Amino acid sequence: MTTTELTDLDRRMLDRIQASFPVASRPFVTLAKDLGVSEAEALACVRGLKASGVIRRIGAIFDSHRLGYRSTLCAIAVPEERIEEVAALISEYPNVTHNYEREDRYNVWFTLIAHTAARIQAILDEIAETTGIDDILDLPATRLFKIKVDFDFTGERDARSEAPVATRPAETEAVVLSREEKALARLLQGDLHITERPFLDLAKTLLECGYDVDENWVLERTREWVDTRVIRRFGAAIRHHRTGFSANAMGVWHAPEERVEEVGAIMASFKEVSHCYQRPSAPTWPANLYTMIHGRTREECVEVARRIREATGLEEPRLLYSVREFKKTSMKYFAEGE
């Protein structure tokens, strides 16, 4: 994939909106003030980043468990000559949001989201029956140390920062949403219009669909969901390969159970780590900690893993690099008919 040449404003804009896009009536006024430009310049910058493909979308990343859903990371050991066939079958499920080939015996890795654990198991059973491959790992997160896709585009951040408070997804309390709120959630998980008043656009769409709401209601609900972590992140999803971050490795580690909490916090403190989870081990897969490491080269990922080893005292991990992206999308929560 071709790397896009970024201006100084592009880099500062991406640094600003990847983690937090302003939930405000005139968000580009807020961005303009933050970055020392005009509203028109801020709008033009984001439109340019969208047009070039650097920004995939701007919108909400919801916490599945807060919406009453369940999620898991899965892997299947596929004969090399069947990878594309099996990956295509897996990608057909709307419950699959991410699907990658990685360098390992377990070479197709995908995420599954559904209303119940029973539905997830049913999908895995269907995949096993259809493909004839039953060597599948089901690895739901038992503890979340970090989920923050936040690339350092300016080179001004510290190498490490304080890790967020760890949470246990199974203990997360689901919210109950009204019909209007579910309709708003369906829009927020899409792509925000790049206009002067994008939240007014959402309100108009809801009004046209028969919901008696206005811009203030949209803003209030969205802010409330951000504050209460129903929305895990409201910001720009970035095609990091286009910005020079072309290497990413899933670090697969094993830590003694009594050290998991300590070690997970250390791992989460590294700026190059976007995701850090504890997951169950399996007879064919002893790992219990996972870090998603991003870098401009594989060598950078190896160096980050070395620094993590040095900080934690753990043995060398397996680094599973992404080879191919078969699917990357957002879950469609509260699809019509639910």
C-alpha positions as CSV (number, residue, x, y, z in Angstrom):
1,M,0.0,0.0,0.0
2,T,1.3,3.4,-1.0
3,T,2.4,5.8,1.8
4,T,0.6,9.2,1.7
5,E,2.8,12.3,2.1
6,L,1.5,14.1,5.2
7,T,1.8,17.9,5.9
8,D,2.6,19.2,9.4
9,L,-1.1,20.1,9.8
10,D,-2.1,16.6,8.6
11,R,0.1,15.0,11.3
12,R,-1.2,17.3,14.0
13,M,-4.8,16.8,12.9
14,L,-4.4,13.0,13.0
15,D,-2.7,13.1,16.4
16,R,-5.7,15.2,17.6
17,I,-8.7,13.4,16.2
18,Q,-7.6,9.7,16.2
19,A,-8.4,9.4,20.0
20,S,-11.0,12.1,20.4
21,F,-13.0,13.9,17.8
22,P,-14.9,16.9,19.4
23,V,-18.5,16.1,20.3
24,A,-19.7,19.7,19.7
25,S,-22.1,21.6,17.5
26,R,-19.2,23.0,15.5
27,P,-16.4,20.5,16.0
28,F,-14.1,22.0,13.4
29,V,-14.2,25.3,15.3
30,T,-12.8,23.4,18.3
31,L,-10.2,21.7,16.2
32,A,-9.2,25.0,14.5
33,K,-8.6,26.6,17.9
34,D,-6.6,23.7,19.1
35,L,-4.4,23.6,16.0
36,G,-4.1,27.4,15.3
37,V,-5.9,27.4,12.0
38,S,-9.3,28.5,10.6
39,E,-12.4,26.4,10.6
40,A,-12.2,26.2,6.8
41,E,-8.6,25.0,7.0
42,A,-9.5,22.3,9.5
43,L,-12.4,21.1,7.4
44,A,-10.2,21.0,4.3
45,C,-7.5,19.1,6.1
46,V,-9.9,16.3,7.3
47,R,-11.6,16.2,3.9
48,G,-8.2,15.7,2.3
49,L,-7.2,13.0,4.7
50,K,-10.5,11.2,3.9
51,A,-10.1,11.6,0.1
52,S,-6.6,10.2,0.2
53,G,-7.7,7.2,2.2
54,V,-5.7,7.9,5.3
55,I,-8.9,8.3,7.4
56,R,-11.1,5.2,7.1
57,R,-14.0,6.8,8.9
58,I,-14.9,9.1,11.8
59,G,-17.3,7.7,14.4
60,A,-17.9,5.7,17.5
61,I,-16.2,2.6,18.6
62,F,-18.7,1.0,21.1
63,D,-17.9,-1.3,24.0
64,S,-19.6,-4.5,22.9
65,H,-20.3,-5.6,26.5
66,R,-21.8,-2.3,27.4
67,L,-24.4,-2.8,24.6
68,G,-25.2,-6.3,25.8
69,Y,-23.1,-8.2,23.2
70,R,-20.2,-10.7,23.6
71,S,-16.9,-10.7,21.7
72,T,-14.0,-13.1,21.2
73,L,-10.8,-13.5,19.3
74,C,-10.5,-16.7,17.3
75,A,-7.8,-18.4,15.3
76,I,-8.0,-21.4,13.0
77,A,-5.1,-23.6,11.7
78,V,-5.7,-23.7,7.9
79,P,-3.6,-25.6,5.3
80,E,-1.7,-23.0,3.3
81,E,-3.4,-23.8,0.0
82,R,-6.9,-23.2,1.6
83,I,-6.2,-19.9,3.4
84,E,-8.1,-17.7,0.9
85,E,-11.1,-20.1,0.7
86,V,-11.5,-20.4,4.5
87,A,-10.9,-16.7,5.1
88,A,-13.6,-15.8,2.5
89,L,-16.1,-18.1,4.3
90,I,-15.3,-16.6,7.7
91,S,-15.6,-13.0,6.3
92,E,-19.1,-13.7,5.1
93,Y,-20.4,-13.7,8.7
94,P,-21.6,-10.2,9.6
95,N,-20.5,-11.0,13.2
96,V,-16.9,-11.1,12.0
97,T,-15.4,-7.6,12.1
98,H,-11.7,-8.3,11.6
99,N,-10.1,-11.1,9.7
100,Y,-6.3,-11.4,9.1
101,E,-3.7,-13.9,7.9
102,R,-0.9,-14.0,10.4
103,E,2.5,-15.9,10.4
104,D,1.8,-19.0,12.5
105,R,0.4,-22.5,12.4
106,Y,-2.8,-20.8,13.5
107,N,-2.7,-18.5,10.5
108,V,-6.3,-17.0,10.2
109,W,-7.3,-14.8,13.1
110,F,-10.7,-13.2,13.4
111,T,-12.9,-11.4,15.9
112,L,-16.5,-12.5,16.5
113,I,-19.2,-10.4,18.1
114,A,-22.7,-11.7,18.9
115,H,-25.5,-11.2,21.4
116,T,-24.6,-14.4,23.3
117,A,-21.7,-16.8,23.9
118,A,-24.0,-19.5,22.6
119,R,-24.3,-17.7,19.2
120,I,-20.5,-17.4,19.0
121,Q,-20.1,-21.1,19.7
122,A,-22.7,-21.9,17.0
123,I,-20.8,-19.8,14.5
124,L,-17.5,-21.6,15.3
125,D,-19.3,-24.9,15.1
126,E,-20.6,-24.0,11.6
127,I,-17.1,-22.9,10.5
128,A,-15.6,-26.2,11.7
129,E,-18.3,-28.2,10.0
130,T,-18.2,-26.3,6.7
131,T,-14.4,-26.2,6.4
132,G,-13.7,-29.6,8.0
133,I,-11.2,-27.9,10.3
134,D,-11.8,-28.2,14.0
135,D,-8.5,-26.9,15.2
136,I,-9.9,-23.5,16.3
137,L,-9.0,-21.3,19.3
138,D,-11.7,-19.4,21.1
139,L,-10.0,-16.7,23.2
140,P,-12.4,-14.2,24.8
141,A,-10.7,-11.4,26.8
142,T,-10.8,-12.1,30.5
143,R,-9.1,-8.8,31.4
144,L,-8.5,-5.7,29.3
145,F,-5.4,-3.6,30.1
146,K,-5.5,-1.3,27.1
147,I,-7.4,-0.6,23.9
148,K,-6.2,2.6,22.4
149,V,-5.2,3.0,18.8
150,D,-3.3,6.2,19.1
151,F,-0.3,6.5,16.8
152,D,2.5,9.0,17.5
153,F,2.4,11.1,14.3
154,T,4.4,14.0,15.7
155,G,7.1,12.1,17.6
156,E,6.5,14.3,20.7
157,R,5.2,11.6,23.1
158,D,7.0,9.9,25.9
159,A,8.0,6.3,25.3
160,R,5.8,5.1,28.1
161,S,2.8,6.5,30.1
162,E,0.7,5.5,32.9
163,A,-1.5,2.5,32.0
164,P,-5.3,2.8,32.2
165,V,-7.2,0.9,34.9
166,A,-7.7,-2.8,33.9
167,T,-11.2,-4.0,33.5
168,R,-12.9,-7.4,33.3
169,P,-15.3,-7.5,30.3
170,A,-17.5,-10.3,31.9
171,E,-18.2,-7.9,34.8
172,T,-19.3,-5.0,32.6
173,E,-22.8,-3.8,33.1
174,A,-24.9,-3.5,29.9
175,V,-27.0,-0.4,29.3
176,V,-30.6,-0.4,28.3
177,L,-31.3,1.9,25.3
178,S,-34.5,3.3,24.0
179,R,-35.7,3.0,20.4
180,E,-34.3,6.5,19.7
181,E,-31.0,5.7,21.3
182,K,-30.6,2.5,19.3
183,A,-31.2,4.5,16.1
184,L,-28.6,7.0,17.1
185,A,-26.1,4.2,17.9
186,R,-26.7,2.8,14.4
187,L,-25.7,6.2,12.9
188,L,-22.7,6.8,15.2
189,Q,-21.1,3.5,14.3
190,G,-21.1,4.7,10.7
191,D,-19.1,7.5,9.1
192,L,-19.7,11.1,10.3
193,H,-20.3,13.6,7.6
194,I,-17.4,16.1,7.2
195,T,-19.5,19.2,7.4
196,E,-19.6,22.3,9.7
197,R,-22.3,20.7,11.9
198,P,-22.2,16.9,11.5
199,F,-24.2,16.2,14.6
200,L,-27.0,18.4,13.2
201,D,-26.9,16.2,10.1
202,L,-27.4,13.1,12.4
203,A,-30.4,14.8,14.1
204,K,-31.9,15.6,10.7
205,T,-31.5,12.0,9.6
206,L,-33.2,10.7,12.8
207,L,-36.0,13.3,12.3
208,E,-36.6,12.1,8.8
209,C,-36.9,8.5,10.1
210,G,-39.6,9.5,12.5
211,Y,-37.6,10.1,15.7
212,D,-38.5,13.4,17.5
213,V,-35.0,14.5,18.4
214,D,-32.8,17.5,17.8
215,E,-29.1,18.4,17.6
216,N,-28.8,19.0,21.4
217,W,-30.3,15.6,22.1
218,V,-27.7,13.9,19.8
219,L,-24.9,15.8,21.4
220,E,-26.0,15.1,25.0
221,R,-26.5,11.3,24.3
222,T,-23.2,11.0,22.5
223,R,-21.3,12.9,25.3
224,E,-23.0,10.8,27.9
225,W,-21.9,7.5,26.2
226,V,-18.4,8.8,25.8
227,D,-18.2,9.8,29.5
228,T,-19.7,6.4,30.7
229,R,-17.5,4.4,28.3
230,V,-20.5,3.0,26.4
231,I,-18.5,4.5,23.5
232,R,-14.9,3.4,24.0
233,R,-13.5,5.9,21.5
234,F,-15.1,8.6,19.3
235,G,-12.5,9.5,16.7
236,A,-10.9,8.8,13.4
237,A,-10.1,5.3,12.3
238,I,-6.9,5.5,10.4
239,R,-5.3,3.3,7.7
240,H,-2.0,3.2,9.5
241,H,-0.2,1.6,6.5
242,R,-0.8,4.8,4.5
243,T,0.9,6.9,7.2
244,G,4.1,4.8,7.4
245,F,3.2,2.5,10.2
246,S,3.4,-0.5,7.9
247,A,4.3,-3.2,10.5
248,N,2.1,-4.6,13.2
249,A,2.7,-7.7,15.3
250,M,0.5,-9.5,17.8
251,G,2.8,-10.3,20.7
252,V,1.8,-13.6,22.2
253,W,3.1,-14.0,25.8
254,H,2.9,-16.3,28.8
255,A,3.0,-14.9,32.3
256,P,2.4,-16.7,35.7
257,E,-1.1,-16.0,36.8
258,E,0.1,-14.3,39.9
259,R,2.0,-11.8,37.7
260,V,-0.6,-11.1,35.0
261,E,-2.0,-7.9,36.6
262,E,1.5,-6.4,37.2
263,V,2.8,-7.5,33.8
264,G,-0.3,-6.4,31.9
265,A,0.0,-2.9,33.3
266,I,3.6,-2.6,32.2
267,M,2.8,-3.8,28.7
268,A,0.0,-1.3,28.4
269,S,2.3,1.6,29.3
270,F,4.2,1.4,26.0
271,K,3.0,3.9,23.4
272,E,3.6,1.4,20.6
273,V,1.1,-1.0,22.2
274,S,-2.5,-0.3,21.1
275,H,-4.2,-3.4,22.6
276,C,-3.3,-5.5,25.6
277,Y,-5.5,-8.3,26.9
278,Q,-5.4,-11.4,29.1
279,R,-7.1,-14.3,27.4
280,P,-7.5,-18.0,28.3
281,S,-4.8,-20.5,27.4
282,A,-5.5,-23.8,25.6
283,P,-3.8,-27.2,25.4
284,T,-2.4,-26.3,22.0
285,W,-1.8,-22.6,22.9
286,P,-0.3,-21.8,26.3
287,A,-0.2,-18.0,25.8
288,N,-2.3,-15.8,28.2
289,L,-1.3,-12.2,27.4
290,Y,-1.6,-10.4,24.0
291,T,-0.1,-7.1,22.9
292,M,-0.7,-5.5,19.5
293,I,2.6,-3.7,18.6
294,H,2.8,-1.1,15.8
295,G,5.9,0.2,14.1
296,R,7.2,1.5,10.9
297,T,9.2,-1.6,10.3
298,R,9.4,-5.2,11.7
299,E,12.6,-4.2,13.3
300,E,10.8,-1.6,15.3
301,C,8.3,-4.1,16.5
302,V,11.1,-6.5,17.5
303,E,12.7,-3.7,19.5
304,V,9.5,-2.8,21.3
305,A,9.1,-6.5,22.2
306,R,12.7,-6.5,23.5
307,R,12.0,-3.5,25.7
308,I,8.8,-5.1,27.0
309,R,10.8,-8.3,27.9
310,E,13.3,-6.2,29.6
311,A,10.7,-4.4,31.7
312,T,8.7,-7.5,32.6
313,G,11.3,-10.3,32.8
314,L,9.1,-12.5,30.6
315,E,10.4,-15.0,28.1
316,E,10.6,-14.0,24.4
317,P,7.1,-13.8,22.8
318,R,5.9,-15.1,19.5
319,L,5.4,-12.2,17.2
320,L,2.6,-12.9,14.8
321,Y,2.8,-10.4,11.9
322,S,-0.1,-9.5,9.7
323,V,0.3,-10.9,6.2
324,R,-3.0,-10.1,4.7
325,E,-6.1,-8.2,5.7
326,F,-9.3,-10.0,4.6
327,K,-11.8,-7.9,6.5
328,K,-11.8,-4.9,8.7
329,T,-15.0,-3.2,9.6
330,S,-17.1,-2.1,12.5
331,M,-19.8,-4.2,14.1
332,K,-23.4,-3.2,13.1
333,Y,-25.1,-3.1,16.5
334,F,-28.9,-3.0,16.7
335,A,-29.3,-4.0,13.0
336,E,-32.9,-3.6,11.8
337,G,-35.1,-6.3,13.2
338,E,-33.1,-6.7,16.5
